[in-house]
């Protein structure tokens, strides 16, 4: 149903508010028969608006299109926009695309005219805040009209805009806010009157507190060890038999030997129990200290509050930025943000930050915001978030199986028991045969003496010092690991680490530094190939073929044409990157060349904090694959700095500089640079970034080029064409210096190392060769190619180790696995 002739909504106190982005929904039960005889949708809409205390007085610039949503709802949303005037700000809002209402979603507000219009639903009487009963959670969600915990979990699992549209009734992030009863600007009420219902339906943003294990439980666990039971059995047996039937010295020896065994067992059991008891409480104290220091910013009643993680619930609005609030502790949907990029390497293995937008708004728990700021709607918390599910799978697996050493000790105890019994029995039979069969003795009192001797033989077979030596060795090992910043929660883990035969390792942050670094460069016709343990910056500075003025221009380009969030500081001599890691690597290169990015930014008009309004920046966009920054020149005119994907920058350049001359770039030059520079760097698993600039007399930030287009076929900005090529750099996440020697030590110890990464196969092979995981003699052919089954993609590996039935269901096959993984 289209509404007619005005675009104003007038509140109950005569206040004007913009209808831009406004969504109005009502249940079909409110529909009434239209006086014009139609299906009543227009009347239903007017009735819903009236219930909100508003009046619809027409709409010449906006058409509202009615639609039927799920669960018996009738909605109305903007279908097209013209020029809409914001009454309060007294300015025109001119959408770039008349058919793209998503540009105006940030103006959505259910707080109109100073009155909050939240859905009013009866509050159920729920006192249980556990959030663990699935049936109760479904019941609460259904009663409230909220999406279920399962729906929100599937949304984060799929992470597609189509899934978001489905769960939000086709209204995107703000539609999901409406379903969860959240004002996208003001958030939930400060005290959250339906907190208990939200916890019941979606869980709490914390993990179930496990009761600390009492001391006696650790003692009991130690007493279950077979070697301990065997010692206690022998001590008791010797004490009872010799103590009752022995005479003189035999009885004294029995008491002494049994006492020694009891004391030994007491020491073993209590030392192990005390160590594990203390370590569990140490970990618990550390966990609580970390939880109390993890503060987040949320919006409630329009005010920003600082809370701990456990005070956040589904429906809250979380505020974040790349500086003070960069850790994402729960899953959410981005509501607003500027240049938001997140480091998801912990999940994907990819060091390059992932951009967030209205089409890809999923904020994942456990990730870090590298750049930008904004707000997001919380849709999953605690053990129901992505990070929570991983943590639950890793740490909530229940009782762990015995360690390899304890398994061996159990086997040894069984063998000692069996061999000891056989030996004692054999000796006893031999004594009896000798005494009463061969010697034909009639002194039957000697039978007791033979039995006592047999018990002594059995006792001698028990290595009573072995368990104590084992506990002391593990205790010393745990202290050694703790001194190397490896906290040990249980003694068994020390021994388990020593029993490893294969190490499966991630790449990003484990084998590599997780710190992007410029490893190769092409500057003014001079190519600098990657060299092991040699920084590229000093090599560029020492190159006589590059003029000092050009080196300074290169440094200015890298320092100016980067975002404010990008930078680095030093901690104990190690650079700590903040913001975009690719940009940080360029700033680090400038420092290696002898330039401070802070000083260059402060000295540049149009880039310094005090003069930034005099410059023009065009931030990176996936459609352009580049960014640029224009600053005024001291002698008049403008200088435009640009950086981006090397192939894009190269296609936008027309000239380059070499040995004091400006050279036109021909098609042949472009192909040569592509093959000799870009291709070579890429084959070495490096990401290539192009650097260019140009000087112009006049700068028009909105002028478009009539012929050159972006990757999405939109016209390119004229200021980003006709550039002069400054250079191309190859950037990679370098291996840690200690990785290659450590892997060789593993191989010498008989431990195999395998890398599991989300990189493409070519990049993974290049990194594996550099780390020494792939040996050129053992794993590669004469041409350097990898032999079969030495490197493969996950889908290939899964096909090789699974059997598939007619329905396509996979079943793991251990024999096939052993062929691939000997």
Buried (B, 14 or more C-beta within 10 A) or exposed (E): BEBEEBBBBBBEEEBBBBBBBBBBBBBBEBBEEBEEEEEBBBBBBBBBBEEBBBBBEEBEBBBBEBBEBEEEBBBBBBBBBEEBBBEEEEEEBEBEEEEEBBBBBBBBBBBBBEBEBBEEEEEEEBEEBEBBEEEBBBBBBEBBBBBBBEBBBBBBEBBEBEBBBBBBBBBBBBBBBBBBBBBBBBBBBEEBEBBBBBBBBBBBBBBBEEEEBEBEEBBEBBBEBBBBBBBBBBBEBBBEBBBEBBEEEBBEBBBEBBEEBBEBBEBBBBBBBBBBBEBBEBBEEEEEEEEEEEEBBBBBBEEEBEBBBBBBBBBBBBBBBBEEBBBBBBBBBBBBBEBBBBBBBBBBBBBBBBBBBBEEBBBBBBBBBBBBBBBBBBBBBBBBBBBBBBBBEEEEEEEEEBBBBBEEBBEBBEEBBEEBEEBBEEBBEEBBEEBBEEEEEEEEEBBEBBBBEBBBBBBEBBBBEBBBEBBBBBBEBBEEBEEEEEEBEBBBBBBBEEEEEEEEBBBBBBBBBBBBBBBBBBBBBBBBBBEEEEBBBEBBBEBEEBBEEBBBBBBBBBBBBBBBBBBBEEEEEEBEBBBBBBBBBBBBBBBBBEBBBEEBBBEBBBBBEEBBEEBBBBEBBEEBBBBBBBBBEEEEEBBBBBBBBBBBBBBBBBBBBBEEEEBEBEEEBBEEBBEEBBEBBBEBBBBBBBBBBBEBEEBEEEEBBEEBEBEEEEEBBBBBBBBBBBBBBBBBBBBBEEBBEBBBEBBEEEEBBEBEBBBEEEBBBBBBBBBBBBBEEEBBEEEEEBEEBBBBEEEEBEEBBBEEEEEEEEEEEEEBBEEEEE
